[in-house]
Amino acid sequence: MSVLVCGALHLDVMVDAPHLPARDETVTGSAVAYAFGGKGGNQAVAAARMGARVHMAGRVGADGFAQVLLVGLDAAGVDRGQVQAVGGASGMSVAVVEAGGAYGAVIVSAANLAHDGCITLPPGCTSLVLQNEIPPAANRQAATRARAAGVRVILNAAPARVDDRALLALADILVVNRVEAAQYLGQRDLSDPQGAARALATLGPAQVIVTLGEGGLVLHDGTTRHLPAPRVRAVSSHGAGDAFIGALAARLDAGDALPAARAFAQKAAALHVATPPEARATITPAQVAAS
């Protein structure tokens, strides 16, 4: 069994600050750190750490950041045979994390824009995992290839691309947060997450998950229900969604049905936010299961 993640690779620059800057405001930060990232890369690493055999299809540039990204994949045991080097800069992002754990980020896609979605499905591939950080046509190409081969398509439609609903119809499982759900449905705020999950299902995906942070999530898989999140003290919520997606893909690959995989993924995300960033690489599947 195996999982293929097709998506973006970014070097994340993370800055600690007392609060997120308002418009035109300069805030003095207290620390800066550099880390492997990108939704695709993070989800690939998360799935590998949760026990899956993972392959990554991505792009890096011809700069110093590229080696950091490749080393990050290697350290997690992710197969990078489908990671290609292209000219120019590698993708990067800057995230400002405030004292309470909330964050805001800016992404520069760079080399990720060269992704064409041409993938090779590895032996025993059970899931293709996609996000919205590579070109829309690349995602559609990859999803079409996976569906033709009978491989499950998990789409984390982040950031939202409201003009690309064709991709939603190619997804078996759609995962969005409350902001993305509202954007796809043309709403200012998400006042009815369960109704939103049902509405998103009419766009094509058979199963929809709307994540609500510390408020848990809504799962629609024929029936619709709210499932609370494990209660933890958050250190930082940065990367929680990627931890959730990676764990979900890993457990589905292991043969779990969606309800069981979802429960495990919620535990994984909760343990992620409760663990200092420098210690997250040590989290094991057994620790998640026992949490």
N, C-alpha and C positions, 0 to 999 in steps of 0.2 A: 504494500500500500504506500501511497505517497501523495503529497500536496504540491501543486505548482502555484506559486505566487507571482503574478505579473503586475509590476507596478514601479513606483518611483523609489529611488535611492537618494537620500539627502544627508549632508552633514548638518547636524543640529547644533546651533549655538544657543545655549540656555543661560539666561541672565536672571539672577534673583533680584527682586526689587520689592519695596514696601507695598506698592500697589501698581496696577496697570496704568500706563500713562493715559491721560485724557488728551483730547485733540490739542496740539501745539504745546503740550507739556513735556518738559525734560525731567526725568526722574533719575536720581542717583542710585545705581545698583550696588549690591553688596558682594556679588560673586559672579563668575562666568565659568561655564564648562562647555566642552565640545564633545559631541557624542554621535555615534552612528544613528541614522534615522531615515526618514521618509516613510510614509504609511506602508508602502510595499515592503521595504526592508524590515521595518519594525514588526510587521505581521509575520513575515517569513521567520525571523528570529524567534518571535513568540511561539509560533507553532513548533519549531524545532525544540525549543526548551521544554515544551509540553509533550515531547516524545514522538512527534511525527518525523518522517523522512521528508525533507522539504527541498524543493528546487526553486530557484529564483530566476526570473526572466526580467532583466532590467538594463539600464544604460548608465555609464559613468563617463566623465570627461577625461581630459588629458592634463590634469592638474594634481596637486598634492592631496586634495581631498579624496581623489579616486582610490588611492591606496588605503586610506583609512576605511573607506566603505568596503573594500574587498576583504580587508582583514577582519572587519566586523562580521561579515558573512562566514568567513572561515572559522572564526572563534566559536560561532554557534553551531557549526557543523552543517551549514546550508550549502547545498550544491550550487555553484555559481557558473556552471557550464553554459548557461544562457544569458550571462551578463556580458554585454559588449561594451568596449571602450570606443567612444566617439570623440571628435575634436572639441575644443573649447572647455568650458567650465562644467564641473559636476554640480548637481542640484544641491541646494542648501536651504536652511530655514533658520530664522531667529525667533526664539520664544522668550517671552518675559513671564516669569512665574512670580506671583505675589505671595506674601507671607501665609495666606490662608490656603494656598495650593492651587487656586485658579490661575489660568494662564491665557495669553493671547499670542498668536504667532503670525509670521509673514513667511511665505514660501517663494523661492526663486527656482523655477523648474529646470532651466538650463539643459543639460544633456538628456534629461527625461523626455524632453519634447521630440527627441529623435527616435523614440520608441515607435515601432511600426506594428506591434501586436503579433508578429510572426512568432509562434511558439512551437515547441516540440513537447507533446505530452509525455511525461516520463512513464516507464512501466508501472502498472498498477495505480495510476493516478485516479484518485477519488474526487478531488475538488480542485477547481481553479478559483483562486482568490484574486479579486480585482478591487481597485479603488479609482478615484477620479483625479489622479495626479499625473497621468500620462494622456496623450491626445485621445479624444473620444473615438476616433476611427480605429485606433490601436486597441482600445478596449472591446469595441464591437467585433473586430477581427478575431481577437483571442476568444471571446465568448462564443462566437459562432463556431469556431474550431472545436471548442470543448463540448458544446451541445451536440454537434454532429457525431462526436465520439462517445456520447452518453456520460460525460463527466459533469458532475454537479458544479454549478456556477454560483459562487458566493460573492455578492457585490456589496462592498462597503461604499455607498455612494457619497463619498466625502472628498472634497467639498461638493456641494450640490451643483449639478448642471441641469438646470430646469429646461433647457432647450434640447436635451438629449434623452428624451424619454424612451427612445428605441432601445437603449441599453437596458432599461428596467425590464423590458419584455423578454430579455435574454437571460435574466437572473432566475435561479431557482430559490435562492434565499437573499433577500434584501435587508441590509442593516444600515440604519440611519439614526442620527441623534435627533432630538426634538427640533433643533434649528433647521436641520436639513429636511426633515419631514414637513415642516411648515413651509419651507421654500418650494418644495416640489408641489405642494398643494395650494400655493398662492395665498397663504395665510400669514398674517403679521405675527401672531403668537399661536402656539399649539395648546389650545384650551381642552381638547379632547383627544388624548393620545390613542385611545382604543379606536375611536372613529377614524383617526388618521391612518392607523395600521390597516384597517379594512379598506379605506380609500386607496391606499398605495397598492394593495393587493389587486385592485381592479386594473392596474397598469401592467400587470403581467406576472410578477413573482408569486409563486404559490405560498411562500412563507415570508413573513415580514417581521422584523424586530425593530422596535423604536426604543432606543436607549434613553434613559432619563437621568443619568448620573446617579447621585445618591438616592434618587427616587425610584431606582430599579429600572424596569423595562416593561414594555408591552410586547407580547408575542401573539402573532396571528398565524395560525396554521390550519384553518378551517373553523376553529373557534378562536376567540380573542380573550386574552386575560392579562391582568397586570401582575407582575412578579416582583416583589420587593428586593432591594439589594441587601447583601450582608452589611451589617453595621460595623464600620471600622473608623479609626481616626486617620484622616488623610494627611499624608506628608506632601504629596503633589499629585494632581490628577493628570499630569502630562503623560500621554501614552496609554492611558487606561483603555481607550477604545481599541487600540491596536492589540493590547494584551487580550482583550475580550475576543477579537476576531481570530487571533492566532490560536487561542485555546479552543474556540469553537471548531475551527477547521481540524485541529489535531484530534479532538474527540470524535468528530464525525468520521474522520479517516480511520479511527480505531474501531468503528462500528457502532458507536452510540447513536440512538435516535435523537432527533432534535431536542426534545425536552431535557434529556439527560445531558447532552452536550451543552445546552444553554445554561443549565445549573452549574456545571463545572466552570464554564466561561465566566459566569458572574463571580464565582469564588476567585478565579484567577485575577480578574480585574480588581476586585476588592483588595486582595493581597498585594497587588501591584501598587495601588495608591497608598497603602499603609506602610510600604517598605521604602527606605531611602533609596534614591536612584542608584547610588554606587553599589547597593546590595541586591538589586533586582535580578541580576544574572544568576544568582545562586538559588532562586526560587525553583523548587522541583515539583513535578506532578503530584508526588506523594504529599507534599506540604499543602498544595492546593486542595487536594481531596480531603485532607484532615482538617481544613480550616472551617 
